[in-house]
Every structure is written in structure tokens, then in C-alpha cells.
Amino acid sequence: MPSDRAHPWLDQDRWDVRFEWGPSGAAAARTDAVVVVDVLRFTTTVDAAVARGVVLHPYRWNDDRGRAFAERVGARFAEPAGADSAGLSPVRLLALDPGSRIVLPSPNGSTCAAIASETGAIVVAACLRNATAVARWLSDRVRSVTVIACGERWPDGSLRPALEDHLGAGAVIASLTGNRSAEAAAAAALWEASADQVPSMVRSCISGREATTRGWQQDLDFAVEVDASATVPVLRDGAFVDEA
């Protein structure tokens, strides 16, 4: 979905590095690359998957459509996390065998990745663990980048801006070359002002408290390991693979 030309102030086309929120922001991107950031937990799970040598297919719907898609591509469908399923859990996914194929549904990260891929851009998954690696890889290859903080959902289904995704996006932007839109510069400034407090901030924000309440403490601890990973998960032919 291109931006509305009747409202030209909506776009950030004059800048190399741009920042937007959610699926609508992904649809409006017109850059060489789009970086999707969904720290808790989609893009952290993608990082874990490709580091393990798992081929991960993002999928927008967690229903029979997703299961049928998994059958078509010869992959395992990631049911919601439970006793016998990796689900969206990056730590549990590390137990899968290298070479496994998995279809991972997510209403935020997977959806933004799918929408971004329809723009023709290179789509990359970033989180706190691999933000610097992703930025360095992109800086050598593309001129323009839109970083998408996927956010979460309010109970009514509307977008809830999520602090952890704003911080993750800022971490990527802070290491990218090129001139920045005001939105991108603000995200980078947030990161630079907060970098030494990020683990505690993420643990205490809404999504961090949700993760703790739901028993995802190991995933939360894994997600806040800043720059612990050198992966560069790039969406190729419908699946994320490590291009590092």
C-alpha cells in the first residue's frame, strides 16, 4: 500500500533511514530494505531459528490456513507454545534439529514481514540480540531502509506501541549509515539514551511483565541479551535464512 499522495507529509521519502510502526507502516515502506522488529517474541525467535540452522517460514494466520501452508512447504506448523511445541518460544526452538523447517504464525512480526515482502524490498528480521549485525550488513548493501517496530495489540485489536520494539528499532537505526528522518532520529536517540538500561527497561515494561506473568522468563532473558548474536535473517523465497 503506497502512502497517500493526497497527504505527502505521511511519507519519509527524502531520508535514507526511516522509522514506522506496525502493518500499515510496513505497507507504506518504499525503500530498498525493510527491517522488522518484534522483540517479544517473533524476531527473537527468528534469530534463534537461523542461528540453529532452522528454516523459518513466517505466516500471518494461526489457523487451518497456516497448517495447510506448512503441509505444502514440507514444514512443521508451530502451534501455540505448550508442553510439546516450540511455538513462539526462542529458547524452546533452540532444541530443534538443524535443517528443520517450521512455519511460525504471528499477528505482529509475521504479518509485518509478509506485508513488507509485498513491497519488493529486502526483508530482514532484527531484535536486540542482532541489531548491530543487521545494521552493518545493510549498510554495505542498500541505500534506503525502513525500520518497522511491529508493536503489540490492545484488546480491541488496535496497535499498541511497544517499548521493546521501539528500543530494538532504535538499536538498528543507531548503527545504520545515511541521513535519518525525524522519526528515525528519535528512535536512535531513545536507544542511545537508554542502552545501558535496556534489559531492566524491557523486563519492567508492559510486554516484559506479560512475559513474566505467562511464564516466559527464559525467553525474556534471552531476548534482552544485546548484540549476543551475529545472525542476519533475510526473507528469501518465503523463509528466513541467515545471510551473515
Backbone hydrogen bonds, N-H to C=O, Kabsch-Sander energy under -0.5 kcal/mol:
donor,donor_aa,acceptor,acceptor_aa,energy
5,R,3,S,-0.6
7,H,4,D,-2.0
10,L,7,H,-2.3
11,D,8,P,-1.3
15,W,12,Q,-1.9
16,D,179,N,-0.7
17,V,179,N,-2.5
18,R,16,D,-0.5
18,R,145,V,-2.7
20,E,147,V,-2.3
22,G,149,A,-2.4
25,G,21,W,-1.4
26,A,22,G,-2.1
27,A,23,P,-2.4
28,A,24,S,-1.5
29,A,25,G,-0.6
29,A,26,A,-0.8
33,A,144,S,-1.5
34,V,122,I,-3.3
35,V,146,T,-2.7
36,V,34,V,-0.5
36,V,124,V,-3.0
37,V,148,I,-2.5
38,D,36,V,-0.5
38,D,126,A,-0.7
41,R,39,V,-0.6
43,T,38,D,-1.8
44,T,38,D,-0.8
45,T,41,R,-2.3
46,V,42,F,-2.2
47,D,43,T,-2.1
48,A,44,T,-2.1
49,A,45,T,-2.5
50,V,46,V,-2.6
51,A,47,D,-2.0
52,R,48,A,-1.4
53,G,49,A,-0.7
53,G,50,V,-0.6
54,V,49,A,-2.9
55,V,100,S,-2.8
56,L,54,V,-0.6
56,L,240,F,-1.4
57,H,55,V,-0.5
57,H,102,I,-3.3
59,Y,104,L,-2.0
63,D,61,W,-1.3
66,G,63,D,-0.7
67,R,63,D,-1.7
68,A,64,D,-2.4
69,F,65,R,-2.2
70,A,66,G,-2.4
71,E,67,R,-1.8
72,R,68,A,-2.0
73,V,69,F,-2.0
74,G,70,A,-0.6
74,G,71,E,-0.7
75,A,70,A,-2.8
76,R,101,R,-2.6
78,A,103,V,-2.9
79,E,77,F,-1.2
82,G,85,S,-0.9
85,S,82,G,-1.1
89,S,86,A,-2.2
93,L,89,S,-1.9
94,L,90,P,-1.1
95,A,92,R,-1.7
96,L,93,L,-2.0
99,G,53,G,-2.5
100,S,97,D,-2.0
102,I,55,V,-2.5
103,V,76,R,-3.2
104,L,57,H,-3.0
104,L,102,I,-0.6
106,S,59,Y,-1.6
111,T,106,S,-1.0
112,C,108,N,-2.5
113,A,109,G,-2.4
114,A,110,S,-2.6
115,I,111,T,-2.5
116,A,112,C,-2.7
117,S,113,A,-2.1
118,E,114,A,-1.0
118,E,115,I,-0.7
119,T,116,A,-1.4
120,G,117,S,-1.2
121,A,116,A,-0.8
122,I,32,D,-2.6
124,V,34,V,-2.5
124,V,122,I,-0.5
125,A,233,P,-2.3
126,A,36,V,-2.7
126,A,124,V,-0.5
131,A,127,C,-0.7
134,V,130,N,-2.5
135,A,131,A,-2.2
136,R,132,T,-2.4
137,W,133,A,-2.0
138,L,134,V,-2.3
139,S,135,A,-2.3
140,D,136,R,-1.0
140,D,137,W,-0.5
141,R,138,L,-1.9
142,V,138,L,-2.5
145,V,16,D,-3.0
146,T,33,A,-2.2
147,V,18,R,-2.8
147,V,145,V,-0.5
148,I,35,V,-3.6
148,I,146,T,-0.6
149,A,20,E,-2.4
149,A,147,V,-0.6
150,C,37,V,-2.7
150,C,148,I,-0.8
152,E,160,R,-2.9
154,W,158,S,-2.7
157,G,154,W,-2.7
160,R,152,E,-3.3
165,D,162,A,-0.6
166,H,162,A,-2.0
167,L,163,L,-2.7
168,G,164,E,-2.2
169,A,165,D,-2.7
170,G,166,H,-2.3
171,A,167,L,-2.2
172,V,168,G,-1.7
173,I,169,A,-2.6
174,A,170,G,-2.6
175,S,171,A,-0.6
175,S,172,V,-1.2
176,L,173,I,-1.4
181,S,17,V,-2.3
185,A,181,S,-3.0
186,A,182,A,-2.2
187,A,183,E,-1.8
188,A,184,A,-2.4
189,A,185,A,-2.3
190,L,186,A,-2.3
191,W,187,A,-2.1
192,E,188,A,-2.8
193,A,189,A,-2.2
194,S,190,L,-1.1
194,S,191,W,-0.8
195,A,191,W,-1.8
197,Q,194,S,-2.7
198,V,194,S,-0.7
198,V,195,A,-0.8
201,M,197,Q,-2.5
202,V,198,V,-2.9
203,R,199,P,-2.1
204,S,200,S,-1.6
205,C,201,M,-1.1
209,R,205,C,-2.7
210,E,206,I,-2.2
211,A,207,S,-2.4
212,T,208,G,-2.1
213,T,209,R,-2.5
214,R,210,E,-2.4
215,G,212,T,-1.2
216,W,211,A,-3.3
220,L,216,W,-2.4
221,D,217,Q,-2.7
222,F,218,Q,-2.2
223,A,219,D,-2.4
224,V,220,L,-1.5
225,E,222,F,-1.3
226,V,224,V,-1.5
227,D,128,L,-2.5
228,A,225,E,-1.5
229,S,129,R,-2.6
234,V,232,V,-0.6
234,V,241,V,-2.9
235,L,123,V,-2.7
236,R,234,V,-0.8
236,R,239,A,-3.4
239,A,236,R,-1.6
240,F,56,L,-3.6
241,V,234,V,-2.2
243,E,232,V,-2.8
243,E,241,V,-0.5
